[in-house]
Amino acid sequence: MRTTNAWMRLLAAGVLLVSPVAVAGSTIHEDVSESAPVNPATLEARARQMFASPTRYAEAARLFARAAGQRDIGDPLRVEDLVMASRLTYYHGNVRNALDLMQRAASEALSTGDVIIAAHRFMDGAVLAHELGDADVVESMATKAERLSHSPLLTRQDRDEIRGRIRGS
């Protein structure tokens, strides 16, 4: 009981110390309208309106990333939003940020148990890392996908598809 109370006090103190710094940091670089909660579907719709204009892909990517942040953990659309943000960022020419977003998408899918999506997003990330010439990240992400291909949650077809992507890369 004492240990639990001590941990709770320590946690509360940490929150009090970190919160002002986080708030101060976010107000320096973000407009108030950027931090206000908005329905994720509204953000996605705004982003889709920009698809016809490649010069606006970076803005659309930010809207998809923001929509992902507004969705609940475990919502599959959270991962889809991160994937769209990654793709748009790639099309805009920023492969490094596209990789970061794809890694987030893969980790989100894995953390909520979506083994198939996680494996495919890890392979998508491996492709981006290959384009950047980052062999260590390619190997790491491909290894994660390969390990996931052994999951008992996968069908034979899913397993073969993931392994085929690994062999193809």
Order of alpha helices (4+ residues) and beta strands (2+ residues): alpha-alpha-alpha-alpha-alpha-alpha-alpha-alpha-alpha
